[in-house]
Amino acid sequence: MPLLSRRALLRTAAAAAVTGAAAVTALETGALPGRAGIHRTLGLTGPDGTVPDVPAGPVVSDTFASAARRTTVGYSVIYPRGQSPTAELPVVLVLHGRGGDHTSAINDLGIDRYLTAAVQAGAPPFALATVDGGQDNYWHARLTGDDPIVMLDQELLPLLAKRGLRTERYGLLGWSMGGFGALLFAARDFFQREVPVDRTAVAVGALSPALWHHFGDAAPGAFDGAGDFGDNQVLGHPDDFKNVAVRIDCGRDDPFAGAAEDLRVELRAAGGEQAGAHTAGYWRRMLPDHLRFLGGELAG
């Protein structure tokens, strides 16, 4: 076969591979996944994670009227198999990516079964709490008056405590937009509250966090201007994380890989850079490591 034909065939195969993952990647990054698509075709982005073949535990879903978000917010509490929905477990707040909601962790990632598998593999039991943070507000206060940070701190955590969950030491987990939100909330946990409370974030896991060094590089609409970007920057503020255990993982073909690695090195965080792109398959592959990390930190 002539060389030109082989190249044409590679381009065709790459385009077909891109189609399957383009919706998630374009939504999260605003960029066409050209290199990632080609690397995926060549098997350079690693395998997709497979949801464990184990039964899920109880899931309790409900809504509450959020004054901070000025809307009705949905949430779910996910328990590992073998635990009652009234069990007094430590909890990890799970923050969804752009375009998602509180159902995304189960529907897109199968996190309910990953949680059961993690506990069956030896992780101390804990619960996960997912919540609607807004589809594209990047988990911080916006000019519209929508403030998911306050919602998490002053509404969701007290609600979870009333359910019997142990919130004095809690964790955070998020991917993409939610990875940024998890890092931001952990960084603000020690100085943002108007009234001191007996609870604190002790660990955060960030998968492919949406991070930019400069406002001009940020996704359109992610911030309300350069000042808002600066006020909600996590890069360059290592002291904000001095009491928090951090794990950051990002695929090498992810557009956020460079900034994510810079923050990981800056914080001397766990995790690293692996074969992978900005896809749900990569996040599923990394979930067992993050759940084991968070479970161990909560128990410690």
C-alpha positions as CSV (number, residue, x, y, z in Angstrom):
1,M,0.0,0.0,0.0
2,P,1.4,3.5,-0.9
3,L,2.6,5.6,2.1
4,L,-0.1,8.3,1.3
5,S,-2.8,5.7,1.6
6,R,-1.6,4.5,5.0
7,R,-1.6,8.1,6.3
8,A,-5.1,8.6,4.9
9,L,-6.2,5.4,6.6
10,L,-4.7,6.6,9.9
11,R,-6.5,10.0,9.7
12,T,-9.8,8.2,9.0
13,A,-9.3,5.8,12.0
14,A,-8.3,8.7,14.2
15,A,-11.4,10.7,13.3
16,A,-13.6,7.7,14.0
17,A,-12.0,7.2,17.4
18,V,-12.4,10.9,18.3
19,T,-16.1,10.8,17.6
20,G,-16.9,8.5,20.5
21,A,-15.1,10.7,23.1
22,A,-15.5,14.1,21.5
23,A,-18.7,15.0,23.4
24,V,-17.1,14.7,26.8
25,T,-13.8,16.2,25.9
26,A,-15.1,19.1,23.9
27,L,-17.6,19.9,26.7
28,E,-14.9,19.9,29.4
29,T,-12.1,21.6,27.5
30,G,-13.6,23.5,24.7
31,A,-11.0,22.1,22.3
32,L,-11.0,19.5,19.6
33,P,-9.3,16.3,20.9
34,G,-7.0,15.9,17.8
35,R,-3.8,14.6,19.4
36,A,-5.7,12.6,22.0
37,G,-7.8,11.0,19.3
38,I,-4.8,9.9,17.3
39,H,-3.0,8.6,20.4
40,R,-6.1,6.7,21.4
41,T,-6.2,5.0,18.0
42,L,-2.6,4.0,18.5
43,G,-3.2,2.7,22.0
44,L,-1.2,5.4,23.7
45,T,-3.8,6.8,26.0
46,G,-4.2,3.6,28.1
47,P,-7.2,1.4,28.7
48,D,-10.6,2.8,29.9
49,G,-11.4,1.9,33.4
50,T,-14.0,-0.9,33.8
51,V,-16.8,-0.5,36.4
52,P,-16.3,-3.3,39.0
53,D,-18.7,-6.2,38.7
54,V,-19.8,-5.9,42.3
55,P,-23.2,-4.9,43.8
56,A,-23.7,-1.3,44.6
57,G,-24.7,-0.3,48.2
58,P,-27.6,1.9,49.2
59,V,-28.1,5.3,47.5
60,V,-30.3,7.9,49.1
61,S,-31.3,10.9,46.9
62,D,-33.2,14.0,47.8
63,T,-33.4,17.8,47.2
64,F,-33.1,20.9,49.3
65,A,-33.7,24.6,48.7
66,S,-30.3,26.3,48.5
67,A,-30.2,29.9,49.5
68,A,-26.6,30.1,48.4
69,R,-27.4,28.8,44.9
70,R,-30.8,30.4,44.7
71,T,-32.4,27.2,43.4
72,T,-33.4,23.7,44.4
73,V,-30.4,21.4,44.6
74,G,-30.4,17.7,44.1
75,Y,-28.0,15.4,46.0
76,S,-27.2,11.7,46.6
77,V,-25.5,9.9,49.4
78,I,-23.8,6.7,48.3
79,Y,-23.0,4.0,50.8
80,P,-20.8,0.9,50.2
81,R,-22.4,-2.5,50.1
82,G,-23.0,-3.9,53.5
83,Q,-23.6,-0.5,55.2
84,S,-26.9,0.9,56.2
85,P,-28.1,4.2,54.8
86,T,-28.2,5.4,58.4
87,A,-24.6,4.3,59.1
88,E,-22.4,6.9,60.8
89,L,-19.6,7.0,58.3
90,P,-17.0,9.6,57.3
91,V,-17.9,11.3,54.0
92,V,-16.3,12.5,50.8
93,L,-18.0,15.3,48.9
94,V,-18.0,14.5,45.1
95,L,-17.9,17.4,42.7
96,H,-19.0,16.8,39.1
97,G,-17.5,18.1,35.9
98,R,-18.8,20.7,33.5
99,G,-22.3,19.9,32.2
100,G,-22.9,17.4,35.0
101,D,-25.1,17.1,38.1
102,H,-25.3,15.0,41.2
103,T,-26.2,11.9,39.2
104,S,-23.1,12.0,37.0
105,A,-20.8,10.2,39.4
106,I,-23.0,7.1,39.2
107,N,-24.3,7.4,35.7
108,D,-21.0,8.3,34.0
109,L,-18.4,6.7,36.3
110,G,-20.2,4.0,38.2
111,I,-18.8,5.4,41.4
112,D,-21.3,3.5,43.6
113,R,-19.7,0.2,42.5
114,Y,-16.2,1.5,42.7
115,L,-16.9,2.5,46.3
116,T,-18.1,-1.0,47.2
117,A,-15.0,-2.5,45.5
118,A,-12.7,-0.2,47.4
119,V,-14.1,-1.2,50.7
120,Q,-14.1,-4.9,49.8
121,A,-10.4,-4.4,48.9
122,G,-9.7,-3.1,52.4
123,A,-10.4,0.6,52.4
124,P,-12.1,1.7,55.7
125,P,-15.8,2.2,55.0
126,F,-16.9,5.8,54.1
127,A,-19.8,7.4,52.2
128,L,-19.8,9.6,49.1
129,A,-22.1,12.7,48.8
130,T,-22.8,14.1,45.3
131,V,-24.6,17.4,44.8
132,D,-25.7,19.8,42.0
133,G,-23.1,22.5,41.8
134,G,-24.2,24.2,38.6
135,Q,-23.4,23.0,35.1
136,D,-20.8,25.6,34.2
137,N,-20.1,27.9,37.2
138,Y,-16.8,26.2,38.1
139,W,-17.7,25.8,41.7
140,H,-17.1,29.3,42.9
141,A,-19.2,32.4,43.6
142,R,-20.5,34.1,40.4
143,L,-21.9,37.6,39.7
144,T,-25.3,35.9,39.2
145,G,-25.4,35.3,43.0
146,D,-24.8,31.6,42.6
147,D,-22.4,30.5,45.3
148,P,-21.7,26.7,45.4
149,I,-18.8,27.2,47.8
150,V,-21.2,28.5,50.5
151,M,-23.7,25.8,49.5
152,L,-21.2,23.1,50.2
153,D,-20.0,24.5,53.5
154,Q,-23.1,26.0,55.1
155,E,-25.9,23.8,53.6
156,L,-24.7,20.4,52.4
157,L,-22.2,19.6,55.2
158,P,-24.7,20.4,58.0
159,L,-27.4,18.4,56.1
160,L,-25.1,15.4,55.9
161,A,-24.3,15.7,59.6
162,K,-28.0,15.6,60.4
163,R,-28.2,12.4,58.4
164,G,-25.6,10.9,60.9
165,L,-22.6,11.2,58.7
166,R,-19.3,12.2,60.3
167,T,-18.3,15.6,58.9
168,E,-15.7,16.6,61.4
169,R,-13.0,15.2,59.0
170,Y,-14.2,15.0,55.5
171,G,-12.7,14.5,52.0
172,L,-13.3,16.0,48.6
173,L,-13.1,14.3,45.1
174,G,-13.8,15.9,41.7
175,W,-13.0,15.6,38.0
176,S,-12.3,18.4,35.5
177,M,-14.4,21.4,36.6
178,G,-15.1,19.4,39.8
179,G,-11.4,18.7,40.3
180,F,-10.8,22.4,40.3
181,G,-13.7,22.9,42.6
182,A,-12.5,20.3,45.1
183,L,-9.0,21.9,45.2
184,L,-10.5,25.4,45.6
185,F,-12.9,24.3,48.4
186,A,-10.1,22.5,50.3
187,A,-7.8,25.6,50.0
188,R,-10.6,27.9,51.3
189,D,-11.7,25.6,54.0
190,F,-9.6,27.2,56.7
191,F,-10.2,30.9,56.1
192,Q,-13.5,31.4,54.2
193,R,-16.1,30.7,56.9
194,E,-17.8,33.6,58.7
195,V,-18.5,31.3,61.8
196,P,-15.9,28.7,62.9
197,V,-17.2,25.1,63.0
198,D,-15.8,21.8,64.1
199,R,-15.2,20.3,60.7
200,T,-12.3,20.4,58.3
201,A,-11.2,19.0,55.0
202,V,-8.4,16.6,55.5
203,A,-7.9,15.2,51.9
204,V,-8.7,16.1,48.4
205,G,-8.5,14.0,45.2
206,A,-8.4,15.8,41.9
207,L,-8.8,14.0,38.6
208,S,-7.8,16.1,35.5
209,P,-8.5,19.4,37.3
210,A,-9.4,22.3,35.1
211,L,-6.5,24.6,35.8
212,W,-5.0,27.5,33.9
213,H,-2.0,29.7,34.6
214,H,-3.5,32.8,32.9
215,F,-7.0,34.2,32.6
216,G,-6.7,34.4,28.8
217,D,-6.3,30.7,28.6
218,A,-9.4,29.8,30.6
219,A,-12.5,28.3,29.1
220,P,-15.1,31.0,28.1
221,G,-17.5,31.7,30.9
222,A,-15.4,29.9,33.6
223,F,-14.7,33.1,35.4
224,D,-16.4,36.6,35.5
225,G,-13.2,38.4,34.5
226,A,-9.5,38.5,35.2
227,G,-10.2,39.7,38.8
228,D,-12.5,36.7,39.4
229,F,-9.8,34.4,38.0
230,G,-7.2,35.8,40.3
231,D,-9.4,35.6,43.3
232,N,-10.1,31.9,42.7
233,Q,-6.6,30.7,41.7
234,V,-5.2,27.6,43.4
235,L,-1.8,27.6,41.6
236,G,0.9,29.6,43.5
237,H,-0.8,29.3,47.0
238,P,0.8,26.2,48.6
239,D,0.2,27.4,52.1
240,D,-3.5,27.1,51.6
241,F,-3.0,23.3,51.4
242,K,-0.6,22.8,54.3
243,N,-3.1,20.9,56.4
244,V,-4.7,18.9,53.5
245,A,-3.5,15.7,51.9
246,V,-3.7,16.1,48.1
247,R,-3.7,13.7,45.2
248,I,-3.7,15.0,41.6
249,D,-3.7,12.8,38.6
250,C,-4.0,13.8,34.9
251,G,-3.5,12.0,31.6
252,R,-0.6,13.0,29.4
253,D,-2.9,13.9,26.5
254,D,-5.1,16.0,28.6
255,P,-5.0,19.8,27.9
256,F,-4.8,20.4,31.6
257,A,-1.8,18.1,32.0
258,G,0.8,20.8,32.3
259,A,-0.9,23.0,34.9
260,A,-2.0,19.9,36.9
261,E,1.6,18.7,37.0
262,D,2.8,22.1,38.1
263,L,0.3,22.2,41.0
264,R,1.2,18.6,42.0
265,V,4.9,19.4,42.2
266,E,4.2,22.7,43.9
267,L,2.2,20.9,46.6
268,R,4.4,17.8,46.7
269,A,1.1,16.0,46.2
270,A,0.5,12.3,45.5
271,G,-0.5,11.1,42.1
272,G,1.1,11.8,38.8
273,E,0.8,11.8,35.0
274,Q,-0.3,8.6,33.2
275,A,-1.2,7.6,29.7
276,G,-4.7,9.0,29.2
277,A,-6.9,11.8,27.9
278,H,-9.7,14.0,29.2
279,T,-12.3,11.2,29.2
280,A,-14.6,9.3,31.6
281,G,-12.6,6.1,30.8
282,Y,-9.4,7.6,32.3
283,W,-11.3,8.9,35.3
284,R,-12.8,5.4,35.9
285,R,-9.3,3.9,35.6
286,M,-8.0,6.2,38.3
287,L,-11.0,6.0,40.7
288,P,-9.7,3.0,42.7
289,D,-6.5,4.8,43.5
290,H,-8.4,7.9,44.6
291,L,-10.9,6.1,46.7
292,R,-8.2,4.1,48.4
293,F,-6.3,7.4,49.1
294,L,-9.3,9.2,50.5
295,G,-10.4,6.3,52.6
296,G,-7.0,5.9,54.2
297,E,-6.7,9.7,54.9
298,L,-10.2,9.8,56.5
299,A,-9.3,6.8,58.7
300,G,-6.0,8.4,59.7
